[in-house]
Amino acid sequence: MTPTGIPYLPTTYTSSSFDNVVVHHVPAEDATHVQMIAKLAQQAMGFVQQETSFIPSRQIHICLYHTNAEAQHQLQRNIPPTMAMVPFSGREAGLIVLQSPDAHPLNGERERMLRLLAHECTHLVIAETTGSLKVLGDGNRSMRISTWINEGFAELLGHRAIGAIDRLEAAQKRFRNAKCYHSFKALSDLLDGLDHPARSDAFDHATAAVNLLVNRFNLEYAFPGILSLDRACRSSALCTPQFIQSLELTSQFQTAN
């Protein structure tokens, strides 16, 4: 743990503050990389706040690992050089980890990084609004929300942040025409398995399911009622378009709001 109480930050890193965003990086990191990430993080969080009508109170910390080897060492995970995640979400701060464009050229693509940051900012907002806490590898024991809906909302807002409605429509079509459906519990299990071969399909189904829910109830109502949504989609039920269209949650949303 660092003096800030946030894990996964190398002790040799320095910190640069940009209003509500703190970027942790090697002292020699290209200043344009740091500034790009800070600006995109502010844009991403602003978008998520606008879409969800929720203003987080916690500070956003971002660790910009300079190399993939450093990211793997700190996270104790064999991850690709393009991967981003939220390995820590505490009571006072949340941490997003990214990797520098020096680790992989794709990390320098602004649109891609905006999508990733909107995705990860959504995780932080969901954790705060549901009172969830997270440390990588803790088995989600302090998470109060299921992984399928957590990832589904994050993917939805990530794509919306860059106007990639076509990707959402494509996921919706694949979900509608799927030959096999999973229970909500199975979807969460697949998404929790970072190396599972069916994880990509699980993302498709979770994203499309949340998109359907949002279209039915409007995001401004769906997001405050996210715990009600999670409970209504009982773990043993199959996640299908028909099941989601059959949900009746008006009274639960009124209670949630």
Stockholm file with secondary structure:
# STOCKHOLM 1.0

chainA/1-257         MTPTGIPYLPTTYTSSSFDNVVVHHVPAEDATHVQMIAKLAQQAMGFVQQETSFIPSRQIHICLYHTNAEAQHQLQRNIPPTMAMVPFSGREAGLIVLQSPDAHPLNGERERMLRLLAHECTHLVIAETTGSLKVLGDGNRSMRISTWINEGFAELLGHRAIGAIDRLEAAQKRFRNAKCYHSFKALSDLLDGLDHPARSDAFDHATAAVNLLVNRFNLEYAFPGILSLDRACRSSALCTPQFIQSLELTSQFQTAN
#=GR chainA/1-257 SS CCTTSCSSCCTTCEEEEETTEEEEECTTSCHHHHHHHHHHHHHHHHHHHHHHTCCCCSEEEEEEESSHHHHHHHHTSCCCTTCCEEEEECSSEEEEEEECTTTCGGGGCHHHHHHHHHHHHHHHHHHHHHTCCEETTSTTTTCCSCHHHHHHHHHHHHHHHTTCHHHHHHHHHHHHTCSCCCBHHHHHHHHHCTTCTTHHHHHHHHHHHHHHHHHHHCHHHHTTTHHHHHHHSCTTSBCCHHHHHHCCCHHHHHHHC
#=GC SS_cons         CCTTSCSSCCTTCEEEEETTEEEEECTTSCHHHHHHHHHHHHHHHHHHHHHHTCCCCSEEEEEEESSHHHHHHHHTSCCCTTCCEEEEECSSEEEEEEECTTTCGGGGCHHHHHHHHHHHHHHHHHHHHHTCCEETTSTTTTCCSCHHHHHHHHHHHHHHHTTCHHHHHHHHHHHHTCSCCCBHHHHHHHHHCTTCTTHHHHHHHHHHHHHHHHHHHCHHHHTTTHHHHHHHSCTTSBCCHHHHHHCCCHHHHHHHC
//
